[in-house]
């Protein structure tokens, strides 16, 4: 079965294929860098990562662009209040976001585009829209006239036929949900507000035009795939379509893919409720990046995710099982031969994993296929019926699994000990025991235990796990 994705534009699950060659032209909406990104944001960013990883596993090449919105009302308000330049203020949160992405093992897109690096291109695009009769000016700001674009509403599937022509909202906030004319260019309201001198006057771009212009700059008129959270469908993505297609006369994106919301302990995340968490908040409580990543990835992207601390503990348990199983596969002393039943189970797990991921990235079913094989394989390992000829295919399954979920290698602990360090210490302990230096062997075990690593001596060799 080829990869199939739910297309918000058609409201159907459809086979996905790039329009030309084998390269997917993909645009994803990045952060607005006025604060640290929270776990609700990272639910969407982990989804992007799963999507790009599985596109590549499906044989496609990638040309992926993600924007950084580093100019908008919130950013300006905060920067002015702190007496800092726009760039200085946003550099801090941009770096924090990219660091967080690295910690969560999110692959870096081929292009990361900051809005303020493309101001002139945005002004030129707005000038072209003005020449085409799609805009009007008010108080030196430029607005897109929605009544001039008959297809408005085709993504959100809303009916705007009763909209009052010319009415508009002069704000650029994420919470905006008014279906009226929107700002393309904003004239400064006071001398402290950041502004650029351009071919259309002095000011700054509206939020929506930023993505349209940067997508065009890097990917051309028509994208294969545009992704984001469901909160962006309207008005942001609807507005992107209107201004992009007005500019080029071509379809803006063939596939629109959107991830659902995240709740925390069954409630909407809110600072007033005390359930607003950044990654730094979770790490300070002792949770690992892998546990956070696993939990965010475990629920299919089109289903709401209820983020709980119990769920994080369960994620850690699941990760420990997977790591211990992989280590057991790698180190077990196995009899020669091949057990056909084990091999059949391994093939079924491979097939099930791929089929689940091809089915609109059904990560829950994909995990089910892996854990079903893990149970059967552990029984065979315990009973001595898992043979050496079964090892390679089982390890290939773990490699396939981790090429998407990326949680098997532990992050460094607070004590700075990595998986490679642990293996080196285990080798040193084995050498000490061979030399009958048992005091040194015990010292190594105790040092690892102090750093949260437990060693288990088994008939198949040494296994280890973190507390």
N, C-alpha and C positions, 0 to 999 in steps of 0.2 A: 504494500500500500504506500503510495507517495505521501509526503508530508502534507497535512491538511490543517488549515488555520481558520478560525472564525473571523470573518471579515465584517466589521461593524458597518461598512458602507452598504453591503448587500444583506446583512443580517443572516448570513449562511456560512456553514463550514465548507470551505472550498479547497481543492488541490492547489498548492502553491508552487509557482515556477517563476523565475525572473523573466522579465520581458525580453531581454537580449543577453546572449552569451550565457555564462554560468555565474555571473556576479550579481549578488543581491544589493541593490541600491537602497539602503535603509537609513531612515532618520528617526531618532528618538529624542523626546523632549527631556532635557536635562534640568538641573536645579536652578532656582533663583537664589543667588548667594547672598542672602541677607542674614542668615543664621546657620547653625549646624543642621544638617539634614537629620530627620528623625526616622524611626523604623517604618512609619507609613510610607515615606519616600523610598526607603530601601526595599520595601516589598516590590515596588515598580522597577527599581534598578536591578534587583536580582532577577526579575522576570526578563528584562532586556538581556541579561547575561545568559540565562538559560536559552533564550531564543537564538542568540547569535551562535552559541556553542552547538545547538542542535542543527542549525542551518549548515554549519561547517561539517558536522558529522554526517549530514545528508548529502554531502558532496559539493556544496556551493562555496564559492568564494564570496568575500564580503567587502563592501565599501560602505562603512557605517559612520554616520555623522551624529554627534550629540552636541547640543548647544549648551552654553553657560549663559544664563540671563544675568548680566552684571549691570543692568540699568533698569530700574522701574521705581514706582512710587515708594515702596517700602525701603528699598536700598537708599534712595536719596534722602528720605526722612531720617533714617538711622545715621547715615554718614554725616549729614549736616548737624544733627544733634550731638555727635561726638567730635565735631570739628575736624573731620578727616576727609581727604580727597576720596572721590568715588573709587579710583583704582586701588588705593591703599586699603580701603575698607573691604572691597570685594576680593582682593588677593588673599586675604586671611581666610575667608570662608571657602574660596575656591580651592586653596591648598588643602584645607581640612576635608572637603568633600572628596577630592582625589585620593587623599590618604586613606579615608574611610573605605573608598572603593577598593583600594589595594588590600586593605586589611580583610575585607570580605571576599577577596580573590575574584573581583569582577574584572573581566578583560577590558582593556582600554580600547575604545572605538578607534577606527582608523583616523578619524578627524574629530577634534574637540574645538568647537568654534565659540569664541566669546563675542557677544553681541557688540561690544564697544570697538571691536576690531573691524567692523563691517558697516559703520555708520554711513559712509559715503555711498556705498552700494544700495543701502536702504533708501537714502534720499533720492537716488536716481530711479529706483523702482517706483517710488511714490510720484515722482515727476511723470513717469510713463502712465501711471494710473490717472493722474490729473489730465493728461493729454487725451486719454481715452474716454473721459467724461464720467469716471467712476467715483469722483470725489467732490467735496466742497470745502471751503474754508470758513472758519469762524474764529475770531480773535487770534488770527495768525496760526491757528492749529488746522490740521488737515484731517478730514473724516471720510471714511469709506461709506458710500451711499448704497445700502443693502438693496434698495428697490431696483438698482441697476443690474443686479445679479439674480436672474430668475431661479437658479438652482439652489439658492440659499436654503438650508435645512435638510439637504439630502443625506448628510452624515448622521445628524442627531434624530432625523425622521420626525422633526417638529414642523408644524404648520404655522408659517409666519405671514399668511395672507392678510391677516387683520392688522398687521403692524402699521403704525403711523409713520408715514414717510417723513424723513428728515429729523425725527426724534433721535436723541443720542444720549449716551452716558459718558461724561468726561472724567472717567477714572480708569485705572489700569490695574485693578486688584484681582487676585486669583478668585476671590469669592464672588466676583461679578457674575450675574446670571441674567442680565437684561438683553433681550433679543433685538437690539436696536443698533443704529449706526455706531461704528467704533472708530477710535482714534488711530490714525496712521502716524501722525506727527504732532508733537506737543510743543507749543511755544512755551518758553520759561515764564513762570509766574512771578519770580523775584530774582534778584541778582545772585543769590547763593545757589540757585538751582543749576546743576550741570547742564551744559548745552554745547552744541556743535554748530559751526558755520558751514552751511552746505548750499547746494544749488537750489534748494527750495526754501531757504531761509535759516534762521537760527532756532535751534530747538533740539529735540531728541525723539527717537522713534517710539511708537507704541509697542506693546509687548508682541502683538500678533505678527506684525510685519517682519520682526526679527527672524522668526523661524522660516518664513516663506523665502526670504532673501538668502539666508545661509544655506538652506536646502538646495536652492537653485544654483548657488555659487559652486557647491561641491558635487552635486549629483545631477543637475540638469532639470528639465521641465517636469518630468514624470518619475516619481519614485516607485520602486517595487513595493516598499513596505514602510509604513509610518506607524510608530508605536507610542503609547503613553498610558496614563491612568485614565479611568472612566470619567474622572472629574474634569478632564481636558476636552472631552468630546464637544461640549458646548460651554462657553462660546469659542474657546481658543482654536480647536481644530476646524470647527465650522468656518471661522473667520479666515484661517489659513487657506482653506479651499477657495473661498470667494476671491480673495486678493490674488492668490497664485494663478488661478484659472483665468481671472480677468487680465492678468499680465501676459500669460503665454498662449492662451487659447487651447491648452492641452490639459488632459486630466492630471491632477496634482499627484495623487497616490492611488495605486491599484488595490492595495490591501491596507486596511486600517485595523490595528490589533490593540486592544485595550485591556488592562488588568484591573481587577476589582479592588474595593477598599479593604483596609485593614482595621479591625477593631482591637481594643486592648481590654482583656477580661470582659468581653461582651459589650463594651461601651466605646463610643467615639473618643478618640484620643484628644485630650484637652489639658492645657496647663492648669486650668482652674480645677480640674478633677484630680490632678496629681498623677495622671497616667501618661504623661508625655515623656517619651524616652528617646534619647539619641543613642548611637552605638556606644559612646563613651560612658553613658549611664549604665548600660548593661555590662560592659567590661569591668566597670568598677565594682559590680556585684559578683564578679567571679565567673561570668559566663564567657565562653570562648567565641571567637568569630565563626568557627565552624558550626557551633550549635545554633547561632543566629541564622547563618546562611541556610542550614538544613531546614530549620523550621519555616523560614520564608519561602523556600523552594518546594516544600513537601505538599502544599495545597495547590491544585491547579489554578493558574493565573486568573481564570474567569470565575472563580468562586471566592466569596469573601473569606478572609482569613481572620480567625480569632486568636490574637497573640496573647499567650499566657505564660507565666513563669513555670507552671507545671509542664507546659508544652516544651519549654527550653530544657527542662530536666529530662523529659522524654527524648528530646533530640540528642542529648549527650549520651543517653543509654543506647540509642540506636547506632550512633557513630562508634561507640566502643565495641558494639557487636560486630560491626562491619570491619573495623580495624583489626580486631582480634582474629576474625575469620581470615582476612587477607594474610596476616602474619602466620597463621596456622597453615594456610595453603603453601606459603613460601618456605616454611621450615620443617614441615612434617616429613618424617621418614616413611616413605610409602613403598609398598610392594610393587614389583613390576607388573605391567599389563594394563588393561583398560576395562572398566566396568561399563557395560553398555547402558545400564539403567541410569547411572550417574551422568554419562555422556548425553543421553536423551534429555535428562533434566536440565543440563547445562544449555543445550541447544534451545529448549523450550523457554528458558530464562532470557537468552539472547533475543529470541523472536518476540517474546512478550514485552521486553523492555523497549525494543525498537517500535513495535506496533503501538505501544502506549504513547511514546513520545511523538510519533507521527500523527497520532490522533489529537491534534490541537494541544500538544505539550501536556499530556495527562500525566503529570509527575507522580500522582498518588498511585496510579496503576503501574507505572514504571518501577516505583519502589516496591510494590507488592510482588512483582516478578522476581526482583533480586532477593527479597527476604524469603520468599518461598523456596528458592534454590538454596539459600543459606541454611535453612532448616534441614532440608533433605541432605545436603552435603555434610553438615555436622554429624548427622546420624550415621552416614556412611564412614566418616572419619573415625567416629567413636567405635564403630563396629569393625573397622579394618577392611571395609569393602570399597573404600575410595582409593583407587590405584594411581600409580605414577602417571599413567597415560591420560588420566582425567585432569591432571593439574593445569596443563596449559590452557585448556578451554575455560576452566573456572577462573583462572587469573585474567584471561581476556575479558570476561564479563566484568570483573572488578575494574579493569582499565576503562572499559566502555562506560560503566556507571560513573566513575570519577572524572571522566572527561566532561561530564555535564554537571554533576553535583559538587565536585571539587572539595571534598571534606576529609579524605582519608589521611593526608599528611597533617600532623598536628602543627598548630602555630607554636611559636615560642611561648613558654610560660613566663610569668613575672620574674622567675629566676633566670630566664634567658636560655633555657635548655631546649634544644630542638630535637626532632626525631633522629637526625644524623648524629647528634651528640649522644643520645641515648644508646644508639647502636654501637658507637665507638666505645662507650663505657661497658657495655655488655661484652664486647670482644676483649677488652682489657681484663674484665673479671674472669672470663673463660681462660685467658692466658695465665692469670694468677692462680687459678685452681689447678691448671695443668702443671704449674711449677710447685704445687703443694703449698702456696702462700695463701692459706685460707683466711688469715687475718686481713690481708689486702682485699681478698674477694668479698669478705663481709663488709669491709669499709666502703667499697664501691656500692654494694647493695644499699647500705644505710645512707650514703650520700645521695643516691638517686631517690630514696624514699623521702628524704628531707625536701627534695625538689618536686615532690608529688608524683613520682614514678614508681610503680609497683612491679617487681620482677616475680615471675612464676616459673619455677623449674619443672618441666614436664618431660615425659618420655620422648616427646617430639622436639625437645630443645627448650630454650628460654623464650617465654612470652613476656610482654610488658604492656602495661596500660597506665594511664594517668588516673590519679585519684578523682 
